[in-house]
Amino acid sequence: MKLLLISLLSSFLFSALTWETDFEKARQKAASEKKLILLNFSGSDWCGPCIRMHREIFETDVFEKFATENLVLLNADFPRLKKNQLPKEQQTKNDLLAEKYNDEGSFPLTLLLNAEGKVLKKWDGLPKGSA
């Protein structure tokens, strides 16, 4: 069981894509590169649909190609296991993002934002379909 969890977490954390963890950096990058922001709220060590979403959608070649060309990826992770806890500063940043964009605490929740942070589209839960 531990080996399976480590495998899932490592595939989640070591994707070929770069996921930002700072909203302001993501916003600036999106503005300068004329891209949209894809903000994903996840529970990397406890949320089955979150883990599936990363494996079945975010880690596909189709998504990686599209994201590289069009998106700045931003992840707000909320792990539960003590060994996976984020630094306090990062947890505070994620909490602030959740207050603004995920006040109901949905996981996974994925939002498409413009560079100013306006929500353009929202996916609540694991989307049906493929990347």
CNS distance restraints for C-alpha pairs under 8 A (distance, minus, plus):
assign (resid   1 and name CA) (resid   5 and name CA) 6.32 0.50 0.50
assign (resid   2 and name CA) (resid   6 and name CA) 6.12 0.50 0.50
assign (resid   3 and name CA) (resid   7 and name CA) 6.07 0.50 0.50
assign (resid   4 and name CA) (resid   8 and name CA) 6.19 0.50 0.50
assign (resid   5 and name CA) (resid   9 and name CA) 6.09 0.50 0.50
assign (resid   5 and name CA) (resid  45 and name CA) 7.69 0.50 0.50
assign (resid   6 and name CA) (resid  10 and name CA) 5.96 0.50 0.50
assign (resid   7 and name CA) (resid  11 and name CA) 6.20 0.50 0.50
assign (resid   8 and name CA) (resid  12 and name CA) 6.19 0.50 0.50
assign (resid   8 and name CA) (resid  51 and name CA) 7.14 0.50 0.50
assign (resid   9 and name CA) (resid  13 and name CA) 6.01 0.50 0.50
assign (resid   9 and name CA) (resid  44 and name CA) 6.76 0.50 0.50
assign (resid   9 and name CA) (resid  45 and name CA) 6.86 0.50 0.50
assign (resid   9 and name CA) (resid  51 and name CA) 7.98 0.50 0.50
assign (resid  10 and name CA) (resid  14 and name CA) 5.74 0.50 0.50
assign (resid  11 and name CA) (resid  15 and name CA) 6.13 0.50 0.50
assign (resid  11 and name CA) (resid  55 and name CA) 7.36 0.50 0.50
assign (resid  12 and name CA) (resid  44 and name CA) 7.42 0.50 0.50
assign (resid  12 and name CA) (resid  51 and name CA) 7.04 0.50 0.50
assign (resid  12 and name CA) (resid  54 and name CA) 6.16 0.50 0.50
assign (resid  12 and name CA) (resid  55 and name CA) 6.97 0.50 0.50
assign (resid  15 and name CA) (resid  59 and name CA) 6.37 0.50 0.50
assign (resid  16 and name CA) (resid  59 and name CA) 7.67 0.50 0.50
assign (resid  16 and name CA) (resid  64 and name CA) 7.73 0.50 0.50
assign (resid  17 and name CA) (resid  64 and name CA) 6.61 0.50 0.50
assign (resid  17 and name CA) (resid  68 and name CA) 7.58 0.50 0.50
assign (resid  18 and name CA) (resid  73 and name CA) 6.97 0.50 0.50
assign (resid  19 and name CA) (resid  72 and name CA) 7.64 0.50 0.50
assign (resid  19 and name CA) (resid  73 and name CA) 4.91 0.50 0.50
assign (resid  19 and name CA) (resid  74 and name CA) 5.25 0.50 0.50
assign (resid  19 and name CA) (resid  75 and name CA) 6.02 0.50 0.50
assign (resid  20 and name CA) (resid  25 and name CA) 7.50 0.50 0.50
assign (resid  20 and name CA) (resid  26 and name CA) 6.26 0.50 0.50
assign (resid  20 and name CA) (resid  72 and name CA) 7.63 0.50 0.50
assign (resid  20 and name CA) (resid  73 and name CA) 5.93 0.50 0.50
assign (resid  20 and name CA) (resid  74 and name CA) 4.61 0.50 0.50
assign (resid  20 and name CA) (resid  75 and name CA) 6.24 0.50 0.50
assign (resid  21 and name CA) (resid  26 and name CA) 7.87 0.50 0.50
assign (resid  21 and name CA) (resid  74 and name CA) 5.65 0.50 0.50
assign (resid  21 and name CA) (resid  75 and name CA) 5.53 0.50 0.50
assign (resid  21 and name CA) (resid  76 and name CA) 6.49 0.50 0.50
assign (resid  21 and name CA) (resid  90 and name CA) 7.64 0.50 0.50
assign (resid  22 and name CA) (resid  26 and name CA) 6.25 0.50 0.50
assign (resid  22 and name CA) (resid  74 and name CA) 7.30 0.50 0.50
assign (resid  22 and name CA) (resid  93 and name CA) 7.16 0.50 0.50
assign (resid  23 and name CA) (resid  27 and name CA) 5.97 0.50 0.50
assign (resid  23 and name CA) (resid  74 and name CA) 7.05 0.50 0.50
assign (resid  23 and name CA) (resid  93 and name CA) 8.00 0.50 0.50
assign (resid  23 and name CA) (resid  97 and name CA) 7.87 0.50 0.50
assign (resid  24 and name CA) (resid  28 and name CA) 6.15 0.50 0.50
assign (resid  25 and name CA) (resid  29 and name CA) 6.07 0.50 0.50
assign (resid  26 and name CA) (resid  30 and name CA) 6.01 0.50 0.50
assign (resid  26 and name CA) (resid  37 and name CA) 7.03 0.50 0.50
assign (resid  26 and name CA) (resid  72 and name CA) 6.25 0.50 0.50
assign (resid  26 and name CA) (resid  73 and name CA) 7.39 0.50 0.50
assign (resid  26 and name CA) (resid  74 and name CA) 6.67 0.50 0.50
assign (resid  27 and name CA) (resid  31 and name CA) 6.19 0.50 0.50
assign (resid  27 and name CA) (resid  37 and name CA) 7.24 0.50 0.50
assign (resid  27 and name CA) (resid 115 and name CA) 5.08 0.50 0.50
assign (resid  27 and name CA) (resid 116 and name CA) 6.72 0.50 0.50
assign (resid  27 and name CA) (resid 117 and name CA) 7.21 0.50 0.50
assign (resid  28 and name CA) (resid  32 and name CA) 6.15 0.50 0.50
assign (resid  28 and name CA) (resid 115 and name CA) 7.22 0.50 0.50
assign (resid  29 and name CA) (resid  33 and name CA) 5.95 0.50 0.50
assign (resid  29 and name CA) (resid  35 and name CA) 7.92 0.50 0.50
assign (resid  29 and name CA) (resid  72 and name CA) 7.12 0.50 0.50
assign (resid  30 and name CA) (resid  34 and name CA) 5.49 0.50 0.50
assign (resid  30 and name CA) (resid  35 and name CA) 4.63 0.50 0.50
assign (resid  30 and name CA) (resid  36 and name CA) 5.79 0.50 0.50
assign (resid  30 and name CA) (resid  37 and name CA) 6.44 0.50 0.50
assign (resid  30 and name CA) (resid  71 and name CA) 7.41 0.50 0.50
assign (resid  30 and name CA) (resid  72 and name CA) 5.94 0.50 0.50
assign (resid  30 and name CA) (resid 114 and name CA) 7.77 0.50 0.50
assign (resid  30 and name CA) (resid 115 and name CA) 5.33 0.50 0.50
assign (resid  31 and name CA) (resid  35 and name CA) 6.59 0.50 0.50
assign (resid  31 and name CA) (resid 115 and name CA) 5.21 0.50 0.50
assign (resid  31 and name CA) (resid 116 and name CA) 7.98 0.50 0.50
assign (resid  34 and name CA) (resid 115 and name CA) 7.89 0.50 0.50
assign (resid  35 and name CA) (resid  70 and name CA) 5.26 0.50 0.50
assign (resid  35 and name CA) (resid  71 and name CA) 5.25 0.50 0.50
assign (resid  35 and name CA) (resid  72 and name CA) 6.50 0.50 0.50
assign (resid  35 and name CA) (resid 114 and name CA) 7.62 0.50 0.50
assign (resid  35 and name CA) (resid 115 and name CA) 7.26 0.50 0.50
assign (resid  36 and name CA) (resid  70 and name CA) 6.52 0.50 0.50
assign (resid  36 and name CA) (resid  71 and name CA) 4.98 0.50 0.50
assign (resid  36 and name CA) (resid  72 and name CA) 6.13 0.50 0.50
assign (resid  36 and name CA) (resid 112 and name CA) 6.83 0.50 0.50
assign (resid  36 and name CA) (resid 113 and name CA) 5.86 0.50 0.50
assign (resid  36 and name CA) (resid 114 and name CA) 4.96 0.50 0.50
assign (resid  36 and name CA) (resid 115 and name CA) 6.07 0.50 0.50
assign (resid  37 and name CA) (resid  71 and name CA) 5.50 0.50 0.50
assign (resid  37 and name CA) (resid  72 and name CA) 4.71 0.50 0.50
assign (resid  37 and name CA) (resid  73 and name CA) 5.85 0.50 0.50
assign (resid  37 and name CA) (resid  74 and name CA) 6.86 0.50 0.50
assign (resid  37 and name CA) (resid 111 and name CA) 7.98 0.50 0.50
assign (resid  37 and name CA) (resid 112 and name CA) 5.74 0.50 0.50
assign (resid  37 and name CA) (resid 113 and name CA) 4.95 0.50 0.50
assign (resid  37 and name CA) (resid 114 and name CA) 6.05 0.50 0.50
assign (resid  37 and name CA) (resid 115 and name CA) 6.67 0.50 0.50
assign (resid  37 and name CA) (resid 117 and name CA) 7.99 0.50 0.50
assign (resid  38 and name CA) (resid  71 and name CA) 6.37 0.50 0.50
assign (resid  38 and name CA) (resid  72 and name CA) 6.19 0.50 0.50
assign (resid  38 and name CA) (resid  73 and name CA) 4.99 0.50 0.50
assign (resid  38 and name CA) (resid  74 and name CA) 5.96 0.50 0.50
assign (resid  38 and name CA) (resid 110 and name CA) 6.88 0.50 0.50
assign (resid  38 and name CA) (resid 111 and name CA) 5.72 0.50 0.50
assign (resid  38 and name CA) (resid 112 and name CA) 4.71 0.50 0.50
assign (resid  38 and name CA) (resid 113 and name CA) 6.30 0.50 0.50
assign (resid  39 and name CA) (resid  73 and name CA) 6.27 0.50 0.50
assign (resid  39 and name CA) (resid  74 and name CA) 4.68 0.50 0.50
assign (resid  39 and name CA) (resid  75 and name CA) 5.81 0.50 0.50
assign (resid  39 and name CA) (resid  76 and name CA) 7.33 0.50 0.50
assign (resid  39 and name CA) (resid 110 and name CA) 5.55 0.50 0.50
assign (resid  39 and name CA) (resid 111 and name CA) 5.08 0.50 0.50
assign (resid  39 and name CA) (resid 112 and name CA) 6.39 0.50 0.50
assign (resid  39 and name CA) (resid 113 and name CA) 7.34 0.50 0.50
assign (resid  40 and name CA) (resid  73 and name CA) 7.91 0.50 0.50
assign (resid  40 and name CA) (resid  74 and name CA) 6.27 0.50 0.50
assign (resid  40 and name CA) (resid  75 and name CA) 4.95 0.50 0.50
assign (resid  40 and name CA) (resid  76 and name CA) 6.10 0.50 0.50
assign (resid  40 and name CA) (resid 108 and name CA) 7.02 0.50 0.50
assign (resid  40 and name CA) (resid 109 and name CA) 5.81 0.50 0.50
assign (resid  40 and name CA) (resid 110 and name CA) 4.37 0.50 0.50
assign (resid  40 and name CA) (resid 111 and name CA) 6.48 0.50 0.50
assign (resid  41 and name CA) (resid  75 and name CA) 6.13 0.50 0.50
assign (resid  41 and name CA) (resid  76 and name CA) 4.81 0.50 0.50
assign (resid  41 and name CA) (resid  77 and name CA) 5.86 0.50 0.50
assign (resid  41 and name CA) (resid  78 and name CA) 7.62 0.50 0.50
assign (resid  41 and name CA) (resid  98 and name CA) 7.98 0.50 0.50
assign (resid  41 and name CA) (resid 102 and name CA) 7.97 0.50 0.50
assign (resid  41 and name CA) (resid 106 and name CA) 7.80 0.50 0.50
assign (resid  41 and name CA) (resid 107 and name CA) 6.23 0.50 0.50
assign (resid  41 and name CA) (resid 108 and name CA) 5.53 0.50 0.50
assign (resid  41 and name CA) (resid 109 and name CA) 5.12 0.50 0.50
assign (resid  41 and name CA) (resid 110 and name CA) 6.25 0.50 0.50
assign (resid  42 and name CA) (resid  47 and name CA) 7.15 0.50 0.50
assign (resid  42 and name CA) (resid  50 and name CA) 5.54 0.50 0.50
assign (resid  42 and name CA) (resid  75 and name CA) 7.32 0.50 0.50
assign (resid  42 and name CA) (resid  76 and name CA) 6.30 0.50 0.50
assign (resid  42 and name CA) (resid  77 and name CA) 4.83 0.50 0.50
assign (resid  42 and name CA) (resid  78 and name CA) 6.12 0.50 0.50
assign (resid  42 and name CA) (resid  79 and name CA) 7.96 0.50 0.50
assign (resid  42 and name CA) (resid 107 and name CA) 5.73 0.50 0.50
assign (resid  42 and name CA) (resid 108 and name CA) 5.14 0.50 0.50
assign (resid  42 and name CA) (resid 109 and name CA) 7.10 0.50 0.50
assign (resid  43 and name CA) (resid  47 and name CA) 4.99 0.50 0.50
assign (resid  43 and name CA) (resid  50 and name CA) 6.31 0.50 0.50
assign (resid  43 and name CA) (resid  51 and name CA) 7.87 0.50 0.50
assign (resid  43 and name CA) (resid  77 and name CA) 5.55 0.50 0.50
assign (resid  43 and name CA) (resid  78 and name CA) 4.77 0.50 0.50
assign (resid  43 and name CA) (resid  79 and name CA) 5.03 0.50 0.50
assign (resid  43 and name CA) (resid  80 and name CA) 7.43 0.50 0.50
assign (resid  43 and name CA) (resid 107 and name CA) 6.90 0.50 0.50
assign (resid  43 and name CA) (resid 108 and name CA) 7.42 0.50 0.50
assign (resid  44 and name CA) (resid  50 and name CA) 6.59 0.50 0.50
assign (resid  44 and name CA) (resid  51 and name CA) 6.19 0.50 0.50
assign (resid  44 and name CA) (resid  77 and name CA) 6.47 0.50 0.50
assign (resid  44 and name CA) (resid  78 and name CA) 6.97 0.50 0.50
assign (resid  44 and name CA) (resid  79 and name CA) 5.64 0.50 0.50
assign (resid  45 and name CA) (resid  51 and name CA) 7.88 0.50 0.50
assign (resid  45 and name CA) (resid  79 and name CA) 5.47 0.50 0.50
assign (resid  45 and name CA) (resid  80 and name CA) 6.67 0.50 0.50
assign (resid  45 and name CA) (resid  81 and name CA) 6.91 0.50 0.50
assign (resid  45 and name CA) (resid  84 and name CA) 7.69 0.50 0.50
assign (resid  46 and name CA) (resid  79 and name CA) 6.85 0.50 0.50
assign (resid  46 and name CA) (resid  80 and name CA) 6.71 0.50 0.50
assign (resid  46 and name CA) (resid  81 and name CA) 8.00 0.50 0.50
assign (resid  47 and name CA) (resid  51 and name CA) 6.36 0.50 0.50
assign (resid  47 and name CA) (resid 107 and name CA) 7.11 0.50 0.50
assign (resid  47 and name CA) (resid 108 and name CA) 7.67 0.50 0.50
assign (resid  48 and name CA) (resid  52 and name CA) 6.16 0.50 0.50
assign (resid  49 and name CA) (resid  53 and name CA) 5.95 0.50 0.50
assign (resid  49 and name CA) (resid 107 and name CA) 7.72 0.50 0.50
assign (resid  49 and name CA) (resid 108 and name CA) 6.65 0.50 0.50
assign (resid  49 and name CA) (resid 125 and name CA) 7.20 0.50 0.50
assign (resid  49 and name CA) (resid 126 and name CA) 5.78 0.50 0.50
assign (resid  50 and name CA) (resid  54 and name CA) 6.38 0.50 0.50
assign (resid  50 and name CA) (resid 107 and name CA) 6.75 0.50 0.50
assign (resid  50 and name CA) (resid 108 and name CA) 5.17 0.50 0.50
assign (resid  50 and name CA) (resid 126 and name CA) 7.17 0.50 0.50
assign (resid  51 and name CA) (resid  55 and name CA) 6.25 0.50 0.50
assign (resid  52 and name CA) (resid  56 and name CA) 5.63 0.50 0.50
assign (resid  52 and name CA) (resid  57 and name CA) 7.80 0.50 0.50
assign (resid  52 and name CA) (resid 126 and name CA) 7.91 0.50 0.50
assign (resid  53 and name CA) (resid  57 and name CA) 5.33 0.50 0.50
assign (resid  53 and name CA) (resid  58 and name CA) 6.52 0.50 0.50
assign (resid  53 and name CA) (resid 126 and name CA) 6.17 0.50 0.50
assign (resid  53 and name CA) (resid 127 and name CA) 7.99 0.50 0.50
assign (resid  54 and name CA) (resid  58 and name CA) 4.61 0.50 0.50
assign (resid  54 and name CA) (resid  59 and name CA) 5.90 0.50 0.50
assign (resid  55 and name CA) (resid  59 and name CA) 5.30 0.50 0.50
assign (resid  55 and name CA) (resid  60 and name CA) 7.48 0.50 0.50
assign (resid  56 and name CA) (resid  60 and name CA) 6.59 0.50 0.50
assign (resid  56 and name CA) (resid 130 and name CA) 7.48 0.50 0.50
assign (resid  56 and name CA) (resid 131 and name CA) 7.73 0.50 0.50
assign (resid  57 and name CA) (resid  63 and name CA) 6.56 0.50 0.50
assign (resid  57 and name CA) (resid 130 and name CA) 6.31 0.50 0.50
assign (resid  57 and name CA) (resid 131 and name CA) 4.91 0.50 0.50
assign (resid  58 and name CA) (resid  63 and name CA) 5.80 0.50 0.50
assign (resid  58 and name CA) (resid  64 and name CA) 6.80 0.50 0.50
assign (resid  58 and name CA) (resid 131 and name CA) 7.34 0.50 0.50
assign (resid  59 and name CA) (resid  63 and name CA) 6.94 0.50 0.50
assign (resid  59 and name CA) (resid  64 and name CA) 6.67 0.50 0.50
assign (resid  60 and name CA) (resid  64 and name CA) 6.13 0.50 0.50
assign (resid  60 and name CA) (resid 131 and name CA) 7.17 0.50 0.50
assign (resid  61 and name CA) (resid  65 and name CA) 6.06 0.50 0.50
assign (resid  62 and name CA) (resid  66 and name CA) 6.31 0.50 0.50
assign (resid  62 and name CA) (resid 131 and name CA) 6.50 0.50 0.50
assign (resid  63 and name CA) (resid  67 and name CA) 5.83 0.50 0.50
assign (resid  63 and name CA) (resid 131 and name CA) 5.62 0.50 0.50
assign (resid  64 and name CA) (resid  68 and name CA) 5.96 0.50 0.50
assign (resid  65 and name CA) (resid  69 and name CA) 6.48 0.50 0.50
assign (resid  66 and name CA) (resid  70 and name CA) 5.99 0.50 0.50
assign (resid  66 and name CA) (resid  71 and name CA) 7.52 0.50 0.50
assign (resid  67 and name CA) (resid  71 and name CA) 4.69 0.50 0.50
assign (resid  67 and name CA) (resid  72 and name CA) 7.16 0.50 0.50
assign (resid  67 and name CA) (resid  73 and name CA) 7.59 0.50 0.50
assign (resid  68 and name CA) (resid  72 and name CA) 7.81 0.50 0.50
assign (resid  76 and name CA) (resid  94 and name CA) 5.23 0.50 0.50
assign (resid  76 and name CA) (resid  97 and name CA) 7.46 0.50 0.50
assign (resid  77 and name CA) (resid  94 and name CA) 6.99 0.50 0.50
assign (resid  78 and name CA) (resid  91 and name CA) 7.75 0.50 0.50
assign (resid  78 and name CA) (resid  94 and name CA) 7.71 0.50 0.50
assign (resid  79 and name CA) (resid  84 and name CA) 6.12 0.50 0.50
assign (resid  79 and name CA) (resid  85 and name CA) 6.05 0.50 0.50
assign (resid  79 and name CA) (resid  86 and name CA) 7.64 0.50 0.50
assign (resid  80 and name CA) (resid  84 and name CA) 7.09 0.50 0.50
assign (resid  80 and name CA) (resid  85 and name CA) 6.84 0.50 0.50
assign (resid  81 and name CA) (resid  85 and name CA) 6.51 0.50 0.50
assign (resid  86 and name CA) (resid  90 and name CA) 6.17 0.50 0.50
assign (resid  86 and name CA) (resid  91 and name CA) 5.86 0.50 0.50
assign (resid  87 and name CA) (resid  91 and name CA) 6.22 0.50 0.50
assign (resid  88 and name CA) (resid  92 and name CA) 6.12 0.50 0.50
assign (resid  89 and name CA) (resid  93 and name CA) 6.41 0.50 0.50
assign (resid  90 and name CA) (resid  94 and name CA) 6.22 0.50 0.50
assign (resid  91 and name CA) (resid  95 and name CA) 6.03 0.50 0.50
assign (resid  92 and name CA) (resid  96 and name CA) 6.23 0.50 0.50
assign (resid  93 and name CA) (resid  97 and name CA) 6.36 0.50 0.50
assign (resid  94 and name CA) (resid  98 and name CA) 6.15 0.50 0.50
assign (resid  95 and name CA) (resid  99 and name CA) 6.19 0.50 0.50
assign (resid  96 and name CA) (resid 100 and name CA) 6.39 0.50 0.50
assign (resid  97 and name CA) (resid 101 and name CA) 5.86 0.50 0.50
assign (resid  97 and name CA) (resid 102 and name CA) 7.25 0.50 0.50
assign (resid  98 and name CA) (resid 102 and name CA) 4.40 0.50 0.50
assign (resid  98 and name CA) (resid 103 and name CA) 5.81 0.50 0.50
assign (resid  98 and name CA) (resid 105 and name CA) 7.28 0.50 0.50
assign (resid  99 and name CA) (resid 103 and name CA) 5.11 0.50 0.50
assign (resid 102 and name CA) (resid 106 and name CA) 6.57 0.50 0.50
assign (resid 102 and name CA) (resid 109 and name CA) 7.56 0.50 0.50
assign (resid 106 and name CA) (resid 124 and name CA) 6.87 0.50 0.50
assign (resid 106 and name CA) (resid 125 and name CA) 7.22 0.50 0.50
assign (resid 107 and name CA) (resid 124 and name CA) 7.39 0.50 0.50
assign (resid 107 and name CA) (resid 125 and name CA) 6.05 0.50 0.50
assign (resid 108 and name CA) (resid 124 and name CA) 6.50 0.50 0.50
assign (resid 108 and name CA) (resid 125 and name CA) 4.89 0.50 0.50
assign (resid 108 and name CA) (resid 126 and name CA) 6.48 0.50 0.50
assign (resid 109 and name CA) (resid 122 and name CA) 7.49 0.50 0.50
assign (resid 109 and name CA) (resid 123 and name CA) 5.92 0.50 0.50
assign (resid 109 and name CA) (resid 124 and name CA) 4.76 0.50 0.50
assign (resid 109 and name CA) (resid 125 and name CA) 5.70 0.50 0.50
assign (resid 110 and name CA) (resid 122 and name CA) 5.94 0.50 0.50
assign (resid 110 and name CA) (resid 123 and name CA) 5.10 0.50 0.50
assign (resid 110 and name CA) (resid 124 and name CA) 6.50 0.50 0.50
assign (resid 110 and name CA) (resid 125 and name CA) 7.91 0.50 0.50
assign (resid 111 and name CA) (resid 119 and name CA) 6.55 0.50 0.50
assign (resid 111 and name CA) (resid 120 and name CA) 7.44 0.50 0.50
assign (resid 111 and name CA) (resid 121 and name CA) 5.77 0.50 0.50
assign (resid 111 and name CA) (resid 122 and name CA) 4.59 0.50 0.50
assign (resid 111 and name CA) (resid 123 and name CA) 6.30 0.50 0.50
assign (resid 112 and name CA) (resid 119 and name CA) 5.93 0.50 0.50
assign (resid 112 and name CA) (resid 120 and name CA) 5.43 0.50 0.50
assign (resid 112 and name CA) (resid 121 and name CA) 5.06 0.50 0.50
assign (resid 112 and name CA) (resid 122 and name CA) 6.42 0.50 0.50
assign (resid 113 and name CA) (resid 117 and name CA) 5.27 0.50 0.50
assign (resid 113 and name CA) (resid 118 and name CA) 5.25 0.50 0.50
assign (resid 113 and name CA) (resid 119 and name CA) 4.58 0.50 0.50
assign (resid 113 and name CA) (resid 120 and name CA) 5.43 0.50 0.50
assign (resid 113 and name CA) (resid 121 and name CA) 7.26 0.50 0.50
assign (resid 114 and name CA) (resid 118 and name CA) 5.49 0.50 0.50
assign (resid 114 and name CA) (resid 119 and name CA) 6.83 0.50 0.50
assign (resid 114 and name CA) (resid 120 and name CA) 6.91 0.50 0.50
assign (resid 123 and name CA) (resid 127 and name CA) 6.70 0.50 0.50
